[in-house]
């Protein structure tokens, strides 16, 4: 046993335990803020001292400082231990009018009382123009949405064979044993699907169906 008569497993006093918990939360605040520079403000409030609550502020976007007072959410948690621990993605606003998306996480001590709050304030004014630009970038004209103008892949012989054989199998037949009408319908479908755009497609289809190239073109009319 140590000379002071205390074992290593003795718990910290309540004040020491709370201070330790807040110091650990401070590490998280700094790390998260530095991960999103210029974008997300992270503030740690010490609710034990509401008039000087801000314990740490990383990536400062609101103009507040360490030692500034608690917010309304902090006061609500101080007054009511039953107040929600996490309030996520609620609309907010920086002092200069920029819109923000915020999340507030309450931290309780072992007695169930709120002693701190970790708050994240995301500057969405930075993201809004980016979102708009991306939306415009990926947007397509409504005029051609129903029927694509082209297919951006190679219509090779192997793919043609797979499609033709699958069509014949659905009719319990081989490509060469398909009826004239089935062959005509298949050729027209292949044309609509863009298979005729590849080189030598007509000859490949003719070989698979056991007809001439001229017949394939005739079916496609």
Secondary structure, 3 states (H helix, E strand, C coil): CCCCCCCCCCCCCHHHHHHHHHHHHHHHHHHHHHHCCCCEEEEEEECCCHHHCEEEEECCCCCCCCCCCCCHHHHHHHHCCCCCCEEEEEEEECCCCCEEEEEEEEEECCCCCEEEEEEEEEEHHHHHHHHHHHHHHHCCCHHHCCCCCCCCCCCCHHHHHHHHHHHHHCCCCCHHHCCHHHHHHHHHHHHHCCHHHCCCHHHHHHHHHCCCHHHHHHHHC
